[in-house]
Amino acid sequence: QFLYFIEGTLPFVRPLNTNAMSSGDWKFAANEGYLTWTLPALPSGGQRLYSKLSPTLLVGQLQRDDAVPTDYVDIPSVRHVSMKSATAILVERHTGEAHLFVADTVDEARAWHDALKRAMRDSAQLSESHAVQTS
């Protein structure tokens, strides 16, 4: 399976990570609302998606109740989150891939930034806890 996501006029295709999506916890979001998903090189492009942040995934959907996300970011793959501007959050992955998420307001951007940082921290603690239990 593949996710097809249009970044402005550039098609962006990547394999669907069924392991990341299988938990279904993205359906029980800790934070949700609209974000524009784009790339740092195309800050005014992208697609406005209904976004849900769970402990392990940030997913974007065309409609709030879509059964399958349009795109996603696996939280354990994130290495750094920062504010690129007052309303834009930069998410950098361990692979070097970067995403830009643009909120409608400064307050919403700060809330998404803080929630993403919290999810990263929680994900790292969960990974460490799991590593200790299995060793």
PyRosetta script that sets phi, psi and omega in degrees:
from pyrosetta import init, pose_from_sequence

init()
pose = pose_from_sequence("QFLYFIEGTLPFVRPLNTNAMSSGDWKFAANEGYLTWTLPALPSGGQRLYSKLSPTLLVGQLQRDDAVPTDYVDIPSVRHVSMKSATAILVERHTGEAHLFVADTVDEARAWHDALKRAMRDSAQLSESHAVQTS")
pose.set_psi(1, 150.9)
pose.set_omega(1, 177.6)
pose.set_phi(2, -133.9)
pose.set_psi(2, 148.5)
pose.set_omega(2, 170.6)
pose.set_phi(3, -95.6)
pose.set_psi(3, 135.1)
pose.set_omega(3, 177.0)
pose.set_phi(4, -112.3)
pose.set_psi(4, 120.5)
pose.set_omega(4, -174.9)
pose.set_phi(5, -132.7)
pose.set_psi(5, 128.6)
pose.set_omega(5, -179.0)
pose.set_phi(6, -96.3)
pose.set_psi(6, 118.0)
pose.set_omega(6, 176.0)
pose.set_phi(7, -99.9)
pose.set_psi(7, 95.4)
pose.set_omega(7, -175.2)
pose.set_phi(8, 63.8)
pose.set_psi(8, -113.6)
pose.set_omega(8, 177.8)
pose.set_phi(9, -108.8)
pose.set_psi(9, 3.1)
pose.set_omega(9, -177.5)
pose.set_phi(10, -98.2)
pose.set_psi(10, 120.8)
pose.set_omega(10, 176.7)
pose.set_phi(11, -71.6)
pose.set_psi(11, 137.0)
pose.set_omega(11, 179.7)
pose.set_phi(12, -122.9)
pose.set_psi(12, 115.4)
pose.set_omega(12, -176.1)
pose.set_phi(13, -124.6)
pose.set_psi(13, 133.7)
pose.set_omega(13, 174.3)
pose.set_phi(14, -146.8)
pose.set_psi(14, 154.9)
pose.set_omega(14, -179.9)
pose.set_phi(15, -63.3)
pose.set_psi(15, 143.0)
pose.set_omega(15, 175.5)
pose.set_phi(16, -77.2)
pose.set_psi(16, 122.4)
pose.set_omega(16, 179.0)
pose.set_phi(17, -83.0)
pose.set_psi(17, 96.1)
pose.set_omega(17, -176.1)
pose.set_phi(18, -65.3)
pose.set_psi(18, -27.9)
pose.set_omega(18, 177.0)
pose.set_phi(19, -65.6)
pose.set_psi(19, -43.2)
pose.set_omega(19, -179.6)
pose.set_phi(20, -66.6)
pose.set_psi(20, -37.5)
pose.set_omega(20, -175.3)
pose.set_phi(21, -83.5)
pose.set_psi(21, -19.4)
pose.set_omega(21, -170.9)
pose.set_phi(22, -68.0)
pose.set_psi(22, -26.6)
pose.set_omega(22, -177.1)
pose.set_phi(23, -65.7)
pose.set_psi(23, -28.6)
pose.set_omega(23, 178.9)
pose.set_phi(24, 71.9)
pose.set_psi(24, 2.9)
pose.set_omega(24, -177.9)
pose.set_phi(25, -68.5)
pose.set_psi(25, -14.9)
pose.set_omega(25, 176.4)
pose.set_phi(26, -64.7)
pose.set_psi(26, -18.6)
pose.set_omega(26, 178.3)
pose.set_phi(27, -76.8)
pose.set_psi(27, -11.6)
pose.set_omega(27, 179.5)
pose.set_phi(28, -116.3)
pose.set_psi(28, 65.6)
pose.set_omega(28, -170.5)
pose.set_phi(29, -67.3)
pose.set_psi(29, 143.3)
pose.set_omega(29, 173.8)
pose.set_phi(30, -86.6)
pose.set_psi(30, -24.7)
pose.set_omega(30, 179.2)
pose.set_phi(31, -146.1)
pose.set_psi(31, 139.7)
pose.set_omega(31, 178.7)
pose.set_phi(32, -153.6)
pose.set_psi(32, 156.2)
pose.set_omega(32, -179.6)
pose.set_phi(33, 156.7)
pose.set_psi(33, -176.3)
pose.set_omega(33, -177.3)
pose.set_phi(34, -86.8)
pose.set_psi(34, 135.1)
pose.set_omega(34, 171.9)
pose.set_phi(35, -135.3)
pose.set_psi(35, 149.6)
pose.set_omega(35, 170.4)
pose.set_phi(36, -93.1)
pose.set_psi(36, 122.1)
pose.set_omega(36, -179.5)
pose.set_phi(37, -94.2)
pose.set_psi(37, 123.5)
pose.set_omega(37, 180.0)
pose.set_phi(38, -151.8)
pose.set_psi(38, -169.0)
pose.set_omega(38, 178.6)
pose.set_phi(39, -114.3)
pose.set_psi(39, 152.7)
pose.set_omega(39, 178.7)
pose.set_phi(40, -55.6)
pose.set_psi(40, -32.5)
pose.set_omega(40, 180.0)
pose.set_phi(41, -75.0)
pose.set_psi(41, -14.8)
pose.set_omega(41, -178.3)
pose.set_phi(42, -127.7)
pose.set_psi(42, 57.7)
pose.set_omega(42, -173.3)
pose.set_phi(43, -60.8)
pose.set_psi(43, -24.2)
pose.set_omega(43, 179.9)
pose.set_phi(44, -98.0)
pose.set_psi(44, 2.5)
pose.set_omega(44, 178.2)
pose.set_phi(45, -97.3)
pose.set_psi(45, -153.9)
pose.set_omega(45, 175.5)
pose.set_phi(46, 94.4)
pose.set_psi(46, -169.6)
pose.set_omega(46, -175.9)
pose.set_phi(47, -136.3)
pose.set_psi(47, 134.4)
pose.set_omega(47, 177.5)
pose.set_phi(48, -79.7)
pose.set_psi(48, 119.9)
pose.set_omega(48, -177.6)
pose.set_phi(49, -127.2)
pose.set_psi(49, 147.0)
pose.set_omega(49, 171.2)
pose.set_phi(50, -73.4)
pose.set_psi(50, 119.9)
pose.set_omega(50, -170.8)
pose.set_phi(51, -112.0)
pose.set_psi(51, 141.0)
pose.set_omega(51, 178.9)
pose.set_phi(52, -130.7)
pose.set_psi(52, 129.6)
pose.set_omega(52, 178.2)
pose.set_phi(53, -110.5)
pose.set_psi(53, 122.5)
pose.set_omega(53, 175.5)
pose.set_phi(54, -113.7)
pose.set_psi(54, -177.8)
pose.set_omega(54, 177.8)
pose.set_phi(55, -61.4)
pose.set_psi(55, -24.0)
pose.set_omega(55, -175.4)
pose.set_phi(56, -120.6)
pose.set_psi(56, -13.3)
pose.set_omega(56, -174.9)
pose.set_phi(57, -143.4)
pose.set_psi(57, 147.4)
pose.set_omega(57, 163.2)
pose.set_phi(58, -111.5)
pose.set_psi(58, 119.1)
pose.set_omega(58, -179.0)
pose.set_phi(59, -117.6)
pose.set_psi(59, 149.2)
pose.set_omega(59, 175.7)
pose.set_phi(60, -121.0)
pose.set_psi(60, 133.3)
pose.set_omega(60, -178.1)
pose.set_phi(61, -127.9)
pose.set_psi(61, 145.7)
pose.set_omega(61, 176.3)
pose.set_phi(62, -62.6)
pose.set_psi(62, -42.5)
pose.set_omega(62, 178.2)
pose.set_phi(63, -121.4)
pose.set_psi(63, 150.2)
pose.set_omega(63, -177.0)
pose.set_phi(64, -52.5)
pose.set_psi(64, -40.5)
pose.set_omega(64, -174.0)
pose.set_phi(65, -103.1)
pose.set_psi(65, 18.0)
pose.set_omega(65, 177.8)
pose.set_phi(66, -58.4)
pose.set_psi(66, 141.4)
pose.set_omega(66, -179.7)
pose.set_phi(67, -76.4)
pose.set_psi(67, -29.3)
pose.set_omega(67, -177.9)
pose.set_phi(68, -123.2)
pose.set_psi(68, 129.6)
pose.set_omega(68, 179.2)
pose.set_phi(69, -65.6)
pose.set_psi(69, 154.0)
pose.set_omega(69, 173.6)
pose.set_phi(70, -79.2)
pose.set_psi(70, -38.0)
pose.set_omega(70, 178.4)
pose.set_phi(71, -153.4)
pose.set_psi(71, 166.6)
pose.set_omega(71, -179.5)
pose.set_phi(72, -156.4)
pose.set_psi(72, 160.4)
pose.set_omega(72, 170.7)
pose.set_phi(73, -128.9)
pose.set_psi(73, 123.8)
pose.set_omega(73, 177.3)
pose.set_phi(74, -77.8)
pose.set_psi(74, 114.5)
pose.set_omega(74, -174.0)
pose.set_phi(75, -56.0)
pose.set_psi(75, -41.2)
pose.set_omega(75, 177.9)
pose.set_phi(76, -61.9)
pose.set_psi(76, -17.0)
pose.set_omega(76, 178.7)
pose.set_phi(77, -84.5)
pose.set_psi(77, -5.5)
pose.set_omega(77, -177.4)
pose.set_phi(78, -86.1)
pose.set_psi(78, 129.8)
pose.set_omega(78, 178.6)
pose.set_phi(79, -102.2)
pose.set_psi(79, -26.3)
pose.set_omega(79, -176.5)
pose.set_phi(80, -156.8)
pose.set_psi(80, 141.3)
pose.set_omega(80, 175.7)
pose.set_phi(81, -128.6)
pose.set_psi(81, 132.6)
pose.set_omega(81, 178.9)
pose.set_phi(82, -149.4)
pose.set_psi(82, 163.4)
pose.set_omega(82, 175.9)
pose.set_phi(83, -85.7)
pose.set_psi(83, 120.3)
pose.set_omega(83, 178.5)
pose.set_phi(84, -85.5)
pose.set_psi(84, -33.9)
pose.set_omega(84, 174.6)
pose.set_phi(85, -152.6)
pose.set_psi(85, -172.6)
pose.set_omega(85, -177.3)
pose.set_phi(86, -61.9)
pose.set_psi(86, -27.9)
pose.set_omega(86, -178.1)
pose.set_phi(87, -122.0)
pose.set_psi(87, 4.8)
pose.set_omega(87, -175.9)
pose.set_phi(88, -117.0)
pose.set_psi(88, 130.7)
pose.set_omega(88, 179.3)
pose.set_phi(89, -109.1)
pose.set_psi(89, 125.7)
pose.set_omega(89, 177.8)
pose.set_phi(90, -96.3)
pose.set_psi(90, 127.1)
pose.set_omega(90, 178.5)
pose.set_phi(91, -118.6)
pose.set_psi(91, 118.3)
pose.set_omega(91, 179.8)
pose.set_phi(92, -108.9)
pose.set_psi(92, 133.7)
pose.set_omega(92, -178.4)
pose.set_phi(93, -99.8)
pose.set_psi(93, 162.2)
pose.set_omega(93, 178.1)
pose.set_phi(94, -59.8)
pose.set_psi(94, -25.7)
pose.set_omega(94, -179.3)
pose.set_phi(95, -76.6)
pose.set_psi(95, -9.5)
pose.set_omega(95, -175.7)
pose.set_phi(96, 96.4)
pose.set_psi(96, -13.2)
pose.set_omega(96, 177.8)
pose.set_phi(97, -68.5)
pose.set_psi(97, 142.1)
pose.set_omega(97, 179.5)
pose.set_phi(98, -129.1)
pose.set_psi(98, 147.4)
pose.set_omega(98, 178.2)
pose.set_phi(99, -127.7)
pose.set_psi(99, 149.8)
pose.set_omega(99, 174.9)
pose.set_phi(100, -121.0)
pose.set_psi(100, 128.6)
pose.set_omega(100, 179.7)
pose.set_phi(101, -117.7)
pose.set_psi(101, 122.0)
pose.set_omega(101, -176.1)
pose.set_phi(102, -110.1)
pose.set_psi(102, 122.6)
pose.set_omega(102, 179.1)
pose.set_phi(103, -92.2)
pose.set_psi(103, 165.7)
pose.set_omega(103, -179.4)
pose.set_phi(104, -74.9)
pose.set_psi(104, -31.9)
pose.set_omega(104, -176.9)
pose.set_phi(105, -134.1)
pose.set_psi(105, 164.1)
pose.set_omega(105, 177.1)
pose.set_phi(106, -61.9)
pose.set_psi(106, -43.3)
pose.set_omega(106, -179.5)
pose.set_phi(107, -62.9)
pose.set_psi(107, -42.4)
pose.set_omega(107, 178.0)
pose.set_phi(108, -64.6)
pose.set_psi(108, -40.3)
pose.set_omega(108, 179.2)
pose.set_phi(109, -61.9)
pose.set_psi(109, -44.1)
pose.set_omega(109, 179.5)
pose.set_phi(110, -63.7)
pose.set_psi(110, -40.9)
pose.set_omega(110, 179.5)
pose.set_phi(111, -64.5)
pose.set_psi(111, -43.2)
pose.set_omega(111, 177.9)
pose.set_phi(112, -64.6)
pose.set_psi(112, -43.2)
pose.set_omega(112, 178.9)
pose.set_phi(113, -57.6)
pose.set_psi(113, -50.8)
pose.set_omega(113, -178.7)
pose.set_phi(114, -62.8)
pose.set_psi(114, -40.6)
pose.set_omega(114, 179.6)
pose.set_phi(115, -66.1)
pose.set_psi(115, -40.1)
pose.set_omega(115, 177.7)
pose.set_phi(116, -65.0)
pose.set_psi(116, -42.0)
pose.set_omega(116, 177.8)
pose.set_phi(117, -62.2)
pose.set_psi(117, -42.2)
pose.set_omega(117, 179.2)
pose.set_phi(118, -63.9)
pose.set_psi(118, -42.5)
pose.set_omega(118, 178.7)
pose.set_phi(119, -63.7)
pose.set_psi(119, -40.1)
pose.set_omega(119, 176.9)
pose.set_phi(120, -61.5)
pose.set_psi(120, -46.6)
pose.set_omega(120, -179.1)
pose.set_phi(121, -62.8)
pose.set_psi(121, -45.0)
pose.set_omega(121, 179.5)
pose.set_phi(122, -63.7)
pose.set_psi(122, -40.0)
pose.set_omega(122, 179.6)
pose.set_phi(123, -64.2)
pose.set_psi(123, -41.4)
pose.set_omega(123, 178.8)
pose.set_phi(124, -65.4)
pose.set_psi(124, -41.5)
pose.set_omega(124, 178.8)
pose.set_phi(125, -65.6)
pose.set_psi(125, -39.3)
pose.set_omega(125, 177.9)
pose.set_phi(126, -64.1)
pose.set_psi(126, -41.8)
pose.set_omega(126, 178.6)
pose.set_phi(127, -63.2)
pose.set_psi(127, -43.3)
pose.set_omega(127, 179.1)
pose.set_phi(128, -63.9)
pose.set_psi(128, -42.7)
pose.set_omega(128, 179.9)
pose.set_phi(129, -62.8)
pose.set_psi(129, -42.4)
pose.set_omega(129, 179.2)
pose.set_phi(130, -65.4)
pose.set_psi(130, -38.9)
pose.set_omega(130, 179.8)
pose.set_phi(131, -64.6)
pose.set_psi(131, -40.3)
pose.set_omega(131, 179.5)
pose.set_phi(132, -66.8)
pose.set_psi(132, -39.8)
pose.set_omega(132, -178.6)
pose.set_phi(133, -68.1)
pose.set_psi(133, -32.4)
pose.set_omega(133, -176.6)
pose.set_phi(134, -90.6)
pose.set_psi(134, -6.1)
pose.set_omega(134, -179.6)
pose.set_phi(135, -96.2)
pose.dump_pdb("model.pdb")
